[in-house]
Amino acid sequence: MSSYTFSLNILIVDDHQMITDGLSQILRSEKTIDQIHMAKNGYEAIDIARTEAIDIIIMDINMPKLSGAEATKIIKAEYPAIKIIVVSMLGEAPVVNKLLKAGADAFIHKDAGKAELIKAIDKVMHNEKYVSPEISMNLFNHLNETGKTAATEKHLTKRELEIIGQISNGLTNNEIAAKLFLSSVTVDTHRKNILAKLGLKNTAALVRYAVENKLI
């Protein structure tokens, strides 16, 4: 159940009418959704973001005129408080990284069901990041392949890199503990050690660091 008390103003951006209609139908059944707007490309999305009080944008990547990645970067630069959830059939780590670096708050696969979409909305509205589980493995493998240099420079262990990946997916200490068969105390200790090694103050800074340094 959502803990925020206000209704959301959502913008769906996709050049396929069937997708926008389907997402709209799913969202209209939620009591926390107030208004739903639609756009067919990045330019239309930017125009609506500039004229409407949008809380969340559900963004496709491949669209005519202006891509989702480009639109995300522009919108986030002008309106950083707007949460952007990318919904795409593309789930390769470099693609996900590009969107996260552009400012996306969540990335879910188009095969995801209603429950996962609502979970992503709830996560981003609580200022957390979220990535679909099926995409998480790609990110973790990418982390192991591309994060070696940064890990070596900062003396990050394999376990710490693994936990960074899970944190970046929006998991709590208890969720990470259950997934990695560790205690929540151990996970919290790893989290504190990681922040200390990297000279960071909080989880949000850690996620930004991970994206910028290609650790995810």
SERO-4910 file (N, C-alpha, C, O; in steps of 0.05 Angstrom, whole numbers):
BEGIN
 pado doro    nc1    nc2    nc3   cac1   cac2   cac3    cc1    cc2    cc3    oc1    oc2    oc3
  Met    A     17    -24      0      0      0      0     18     25      0     38     26     14
  Ser    A     10     45    -16     26     69    -18     23     85      8      2     87     19
  Ser    A     46     98     17     45    113     41     42    143     35     39    159     54
  Tyr    A     44    151     10     40    180      4     10    185      2     -5    167     -6
  Thr    A      2    209      9    -27    215     12    -39    230    -12    -63    235    -13
  Phe    A    -22    239    -31    -32    254    -53    -36    237    -78    -25    215    -80
  Ser    A    -53    246    -97    -57    232   -121    -36    239   -142    -26    262   -141
  Leu    A    -30    221   -160     -9    225   -179    -19    234   -206    -40    225   -216
  Asn    A     -3    251   -219     -8    260   -246     13    247   -264     37    253   -261
  Ile    A      4    229   -281     22    212   -296     21    217   -326      0    223   -338
  Leu    A     45    216   -338     48    219   -367     59    193   -379     80    184   -370
  Ile    A     45    182   -398     53    157   -412     64    166   -440     51    179   -455
  Val    A     89    158   -445    102    166   -470    110    141   -486    128    126   -479
  Asp    A     96    136   -509    101    113   -526     88    118   -553     66    129   -554
  Asp    A    101    110   -574     90    115   -601     71     94   -610     61     95   -633
  His    A     65     74   -593     47     53   -600     21     57   -584     21     55   -559
  Gln    A     -1     62   -598    -27     67   -585    -36     44   -567    -47     49   -546
  Met    A    -30     20   -575    -39     -3   -559    -25     -3   -532    -37    -11   -512
  Ile    A      0      5   -532     16      6   -507      5     27   -488      0     23   -465
  Thr    A      1     51   -499     -9     73   -483    -37     67   -472    -44     74   -449
  Asp    A    -54     55   -489    -81     48   -480    -80     27   -458    -95     29   -439
  Gly    A    -63      7   -462    -61    -14   -442    -51     -4   -415    -62    -11   -394
  Leu    A    -30     13   -416    -19     24   -391    -39     42   -377    -42     42   -353
  Ser    A    -53     58   -394    -73     76   -383    -95     60   -369   -105     68   -347
  Gln    A   -104     38   -381   -125     22   -369   -116     10   -342   -131      9   -323
  Ile    A    -91      1   -341    -80    -10   -317    -79     11   -295    -87      5   -272
  Leu    A    -70     34   -301    -66     55   -281    -92     67   -271    -94     76   -248
  Arg    A   -112     69   -289   -137     81   -281   -151     66   -258   -169     77   -245
  Ser    A   -144     41   -254   -157     26   -233   -144     31   -206   -154     22   -185
  Glu    A   -123     47   -206   -109     53   -180   -120     79   -168   -123     99   -182
  Lys    A   -126     78   -143   -138    101   -129   -118    124   -126   -126    147   -123
  Thr    A    -92    118   -128    -72    139   -124    -67    154   -150    -52    173   -150
  Ile    A    -79    146   -172    -75    159   -198    -97    180   -202   -121    173   -201
  Asp    A    -90    205   -206   -110    226   -211   -114    232   -240   -137    229   -250
  Gln    A    -93    239   -255    -95    245   -283    -74    230   -299    -53    224   -289
  Ile    A    -82    223   -324    -63    209   -342    -62    224   -368    -82    229   -381
  His    A    -38    231   -376    -33    245   -401    -18    226   -420     -6    207   -410
  Met    A    -19    231   -446     -5    213   -465     11    230   -485      3    251   -493
  Ala    A     34    218   -493     51    231   -514     62    209   -532     66    186   -523
  Lys    A     67    216   -557     76    196   -577    106    198   -583    117    180   -596
  Asn    A    119    218   -572    148    221   -577    160    239   -555    146    250   -539
  Gly    A    187    241   -556    200    257   -535    193    286   -535    191    298   -513
  Tyr    A    189    298   -558    182    326   -559    155    332   -546    152    351   -531
  Glu    A    136    314   -552    110    318   -539    112    314   -509     99    329   -494
  Ala    A    129    296   -500    133    291   -472    144    316   -458    135    324   -436
  Ile    A    163    329   -471    175    353   -460    155    375   -458    153    389   -438
  Asp    A    139    378   -479    118    399   -479     98    395   -456     91    415   -443
  Ile    A     90    371   -452     70    365   -431     83    369   -403     70    379   -385
  Ala    A    108    361   -401    122    364   -375    124    394   -368    125    401   -345
  Arg    A    126    411   -388    129    440   -384    102    453   -378    102    476   -367
  Thr    A     80    441   -385     54    454   -381     36    441   -360     17    453   -351
  Glu    A     42    416   -353     26    402   -333     43    395   -308     68    392   -310
  Ala    A     30    393   -286     44    386   -261     48    355   -259     34    342   -244
  Ile    A     67    345   -275     71    316   -277     87    306   -254    108    317   -247
  Asp    A     78    284   -242     93    271   -220    111    249   -231    134    246   -223
  Ile    A    100    232   -250    114    209   -260    111    207   -290     89    212   -301
  Ile    A    133    201   -304    132    196   -333    139    166   -337    160    157   -328
  Ile    A    121    152   -352    127    125   -360    137    127   -389    121    132   -407
  Met    A    163    122   -393    176    129   -418    186    105   -434    199     87   -423
  Asp    A    179    104   -460    191     85   -478    218     95   -487    224    119   -484
  Ile    A    234     78   -500    261     87   -509    260     94   -538    266    117   -546
  Asn    A    253     75   -555    255     79   -584    229     92   -594    208     79   -596
  Met    A    231    118   -601    208    133   -611    218    152   -633    241    159   -634
  Pro    A    200    159   -651    207    178   -672    212    206   -661    203    213   -640
  Lys    A    227    221   -677    232    250   -671    252    254   -648    273    267   -652
  Leu    A    246    244   -625    264    246   -602    261    222   -584    239    215   -575
  Ser    A    283    209   -579    283    183   -564    277    188   -534    278    210   -524
  Gly    A    270    166   -521    265    167   -493    289    176   -476    286    190   -457
  Ala    A    313    167   -485    337    174   -470    342    204   -472    348    217   -452
  Glu    A    339    215   -496    343    244   -499    322    260   -484    328    281   -472
  Ala    A    297    251   -486    276    265   -472    280    264   -442    275    284   -428
  Thr    A    288    241   -432    293    238   -403    314    258   -394    311    270   -373
  Lys    A    336    260   -409    358    278   -401    348    307   -400    355    321   -381
  Ile    A    333    315   -420    323    343   -421    303    348   -398    305    369   -385
  Ile    A    284    330   -395    264    334   -374    276    334   -346    269    351   -329
  Lys    A    295    316   -341    308    315   -315    324    340   -309    326    349   -286
  Ala    A    336    351   -330    352    376   -327    334    399   -319    342    416   -303
  Glu    A    310    400   -330    291    422   -324    274    416   -300    268    435   -285
  Tyr    A    266    391   -296    248    384   -275    258    359   -260    247    337   -263
  Pro    A    279    362   -244    291    339   -230    272    324   -212    276    301   -205
  Ala    A    250    337   -203    232    324   -184    213    305   -198    201    287   -185
  Ile    A    210    307   -225    194    288   -240    207    261   -240    231    259   -246
  Lys    A    192    240   -233    203    213   -232    198    200   -260    177    202   -271
  Ile    A    219    187   -271    217    175   -297    221    145   -295    242    136   -287
  Ile    A    201    130   -304    203    101   -305    204     93   -334    186     97   -349
  Val    A    226     80   -341    230     71   -369    217     43   -371    223     25   -355
  Val    A    200     40   -391    188     14   -396    196      6   -425    187     19   -444
  Ser    A    211    -15   -428    222    -22   -454    226    -52   -457    228    -67   -438
  Met    A    227    -61   -483    234    -88   -489    264    -92   -487    273   -115   -486
  Leu    A    279    -70   -488    308    -71   -486    316    -73   -457    307    -58   -440
  Gly    A    334    -93   -451    343    -96   -424    372   -100   -421    382   -108   -400
  Glu    A    388    -95   -443    417    -98   -441    429    -78   -422    419    -55   -421
  Ala    A    449    -86   -408    461    -69   -387    470    -41   -398    465    -21   -385
  Pro    A    483    -40   -421    491    -13   -431    467      5   -436    469     29   -432
  Val    A    445     -6   -445    421     10   -450    410     20   -423    403     43   -421
  Val    A    408      2   -404    398     10   -377    416     31   -365    406     51   -354
  Asn    A    442     27   -367    461     47   -357    457     74   -369    458     94   -355
  Lys    A    453     74   -395    450    100   -410    426    114   -399    427    139   -395
  Leu    A    404    100   -395    379    113   -385    383    122   -356    373    144   -348
  Leu    A    396    106   -339    400    114   -311    418    139   -310    414    156   -294
  Lys    A    438    140   -327    456    163   -328    441    188   -338    447    210   -331
  Ala    A    421    183   -355    405    206   -366    386    216   -344    375    238   -347
  Gly    A    382    200   -323    366    209   -301    342    192   -294    326    199   -276
  Ala    A    338    170   -309    315    152   -303    316    142   -275    338    136   -264
  Asp    A    293    139   -262    291    130   -235    286    100   -233    291     87   -213
  Ala    A    274     89   -254    268     60   -254    269     50   -283    266     65   -302
  Phe    A    273     24   -286    274     11   -312    261    -16   -310    271    -34   -296
  Ile    A    238    -19   -323    224    -45   -322    219    -55   -351    217    -39   -370
  His    A    217    -81   -353    213    -94   -379    183    -92   -387    166    -93   -369
  Lys    A    178    -90   -412    150    -88   -422    134   -113   -417    109   -113   -418
  Asp    A    147   -135   -411    133   -160   -404    124   -160   -375    109   -178   -366
  Ala    A    132   -140   -359    125   -139   -331     95   -135   -328     82   -124   -345
  Gly    A     85   -146   -306     56   -144   -301     49   -119   -285     66   -102   -279
  Lys    A     23   -116   -279     13    -93   -264     27    -90   -237     34    -67   -229
  Ala    A     31   -112   -223     42   -111   -196     70    -98   -196     77    -82   -179
  Glu    A     86   -105   -217    113    -94   -218    113    -64   -225    129    -49   -215
  Leu    A     95    -57   -243     93    -28   -250     85    -12   -226     96      9   -221
  Ile    A     65    -21   -210     57     -7   -186     79     -6   -166     83     13   -151
  Lys    A     95    -28   -164    117    -29   -145    138     -8   -153    149      6   -136
  Ala    A    144     -6   -179    163     14   -189    154     42   -183    170     59   -175
  Ile    A    128     47   -187    117     74   -180    120     80   -151    128    102   -144
  Asp    A    114     60   -134    116     65   -105    145     70    -97    151     87    -81
  Lys    A    164     55   -110    192     58   -103    202     86   -110    214    100    -94
  Val    A    196     95   -135    207    121   -143    194    144   -128    207    164   -123
  Met    A    169    140   -120    156    161   -104    167    163    -76    162    182    -61
  His    A    182    143    -68    197    143    -42    226    148    -47    243    142    -30
  Asn    A    232    160    -70    260    168    -78    279    145    -78    303    147    -71
  Glu    A    269    121    -87    286     98    -90    288     91   -120    271     98   -136
  Lys    A    309     77   -127    312     67   -154    300     39   -156    298     25   -136
  Tyr    A    292     31   -180    281      4   -184    288     -6   -212    286      9   -232
  Val    A    296    -31   -213    302    -45   -239    289    -72   -238    291    -86   -218
  Ser    A    276    -80   -260    263   -106   -261    283   -129   -254    306   -128   -262
  Pro    A    273   -149   -240    291   -171   -232    305   -185   -255    328   -192   -253
  Glu    A    290   -188   -278    302   -202   -301    325   -185   -313    343   -196   -326
  Ile    A    324   -159   -309    345   -141   -319    368   -140   -299    390   -134   -307
  Ser    A    362   -145   -273    382   -143   -253    405   -161   -257    428   -153   -252
  Met    A    400   -185   -268    422   -204   -273    441   -193   -294    465   -196   -292
  Asn    A    429   -181   -315    446   -169   -335    464   -147   -324    487   -145   -331
  Leu    A    452   -131   -306    467   -110   -293    489   -121   -275    511   -111   -275
  Phe    A    483   -143   -261    503   -155   -243    526   -166   -260    549   -163   -252
  Asn    A    520   -180   -282    541   -190   -299    558   -168   -311    582   -170   -313
  His    A    544   -146   -318    558   -123   -329    576   -111   -308    598   -102   -313
  Leu    A    566   -111   -283    582   -100   -260    608   -116   -258    629   -104   -254
  Asn    A    606   -142   -259    630   -159   -256    650   -155   -279    674   -157   -275
  Glu    A    639   -149   -303    656   -147   -326    669   -119   -328    693   -117   -336
  Thr    A    654    -98   -321    664    -71   -326    672    -56   -301    684    -35   -302
  Gly    A    666    -68   -278    672    -54   -253    699    -61   -240    705    -52   -218
  Lys    A    714    -77   -254    739    -87   -242    759    -64   -237    772    -64   -216
  Thr    A    762    -46   -255    781    -24   -252    773     -7   -228    790     -1   -210
  Ala    A    748      2   -228    738     19   -206    740      4   -179    747     16   -159
  Ala    A    733    -22   -180    734    -38   -155    762    -40   -145    767    -38   -121
  Thr    A    781    -44   -163    809    -47   -155    819    -21   -143    834    -21   -123
  Glu    A    812      2   -156    822     28   -147    811     34   -119    825     47   -103
  Lys    A    787     26   -113    774     32    -88    775      9    -69    764     10    -47
  His    A    788    -13    -77    791    -37    -60    763    -49    -52    760    -58    -30
  Leu    A    745    -48    -71    719    -61    -66    721    -91    -71    733   -100    -90
  Thr    A    708   -106    -53    709   -135    -56    686   -144    -74    668   -128    -81
  Lys    A    687   -169    -82    666   -180    -99    639   -179    -85    619   -172    -98
  Arg    A    639   -185    -59    614   -183    -44    603   -155    -43    579   -150    -45
  Glu    A    621   -135    -39    613   -107    -38    601    -98    -65    581    -84    -66
  Leu    A    613   -107    -87    603   -101   -113    575   -113   -117    557   -101   -128
  Glu    A    572   -138   -107    546   -151   -109    525   -136    -93    502   -133   -103
  Ile    A    532   -126    -70    513   -111    -53    507    -84    -66    484    -75    -64
  Ile    A    527    -71    -78    522    -46    -92    501    -51   -114    483    -34   -118
  Gly    A    503    -73   -129    484    -79   -149    456    -82   -139    437    -72   -151
  Gln    A    453    -96   -116    427   -100   -104    416    -73    -93    392    -68    -95
  Ile    A    433    -57    -81    424    -31    -71    414    -14    -94    393      0    -92
  Ser    A    428    -15   -117    421      1   -140    394     -8   -152    381      7   -166
  Asn    A    387    -33   -146    361    -44   -155    338    -36   -136    315    -44   -141
  Gly    A    345    -21   -115    324    -11    -97    317    -30    -74    297    -25    -61
  Leu    A    334    -51    -70    328    -70    -48    336    -58    -21    356    -44    -19
  Thr    A    321    -65     -1    327    -57     27    348    -76     38    354    -97     26
  Asn    A    358    -70     62    377    -88     75    366   -116     79    379   -136     74
  Asn    A    341   -117     88    328   -143     93    324   -159     68    328   -183     67
  Glu    A    317   -145     46    313   -158     20    339   -169      9    340   -191     -2
  Ile    A    360   -153     12    387   -161      3    396   -185     19    407   -204      9
  Ala    A    392   -184     45    400   -206     63    386   -232     55    399   -253     54
  Ala    A    360   -231     50    346   -255     42    356   -266     15    358   -290     11
  Lys    A    362   -248     -3    370   -256    -30    398   -268    -30    404   -287    -45
  Leu    A    416   -257    -13    444   -266    -13    450   -285     10    473   -292     15
  Phe    A    429   -292     25    432   -311     48    451   -300     69    469   -314     78
  Leu    A    448   -275     76    464   -261     96    445   -251    117    420   -251    114
  Ser    A    456   -242    140    440   -228    160    437   -199    152    454   -188    138
  Ser    A    416   -186    161    412   -158    155    434   -141    168    441   -120    157
  Val    A    444   -150    191    466   -136    204    491   -136    186    506   -117    184
  Thr    A    497   -160    174    520   -162    156    517   -144    132    536   -131    124
  Val    A    493   -143    121    488   -126     97    492    -97    105    504    -82     90
  Asp    A    482    -89    128    485    -61    137    514    -54    142    523    -32    136
  Thr    A    529    -73    152    558    -69    156    572    -65    129    589    -47    126
  His    A    565    -82    110    577    -79     83    569    -51     71    586    -38     59
  Arg    A    544    -44     74    535    -18     63    552      5     75    561     23     61
  Lys    A    556      5    102    571     26    115    600     25    106    612     47    102
  Asn    A    612      2    103    639      0     94    643     10     66    662     24     59
  Ile    A    623      4     48    624     14     21    623     44     20    639     57      6
  Leu    A    605     56     35    603     85     36    628     98     46    637    119     36
  Ala    A    640     85     66    665     96     78    688     94     57    704    113     55
  Lys    A    690     71     43    711     68     23    709     88      1    729     99     -9
  Leu    A    684     94     -7    680    111    -30    677    141    -22    675    158    -39
  Gly    A    676    146      4    674    173     14    647    185      8    645    209      2
  Leu    A    626    168     10    598    177      3    582    179     28    587    166     48
  Lys    A    561    196     27    545    201     51    520    183     54    511    177     76
  Asn    A    508    175     31    483    161     33    479    143      8    495    142    -10
  Thr    A    457    128      8    451    109    -13    447    122    -40    455    112    -60
  Ala    A    433    145    -40    429    160    -65    455    167    -78    458    164   -103
  Ala    A    475    176    -62    501    183    -73    515    157    -83    530    158   -103
  Leu    A    511    135    -70    523    110    -78    512    101   -105    528     92   -122
  Val    A    486    103   -109    474     95   -135    485    113   -157    491    103   -179
  Arg    A    487    139   -152    498    157   -172    527    150   -179    535    149   -202
  Tyr    A    542    143   -158    570    136   -162    572    110   -179    589    108   -197
  Ala    A    555     91   -173    555     65   -187    549     69   -216    562     56   -233
  Val    A    530     87   -222    522     92   -250    545    106   -265    553     99   -287
  Glu    A    555    127   -252    576    144   -264    602    128   -269    616    134   -288
  Asn    A    608    109   -252    632     94   -254    628     66   -267    646     49   -266
  Lys    A    604     62   -278    598     38   -292    601     13   -275    610     -8   -284
  Leu    A    593     16   -250    593     -7   -232    567    -23   -235    566    -46   -226
  Ile    A    547    -12   -249    522    -26   -255    516    -21   -284    495    -31   -294
***
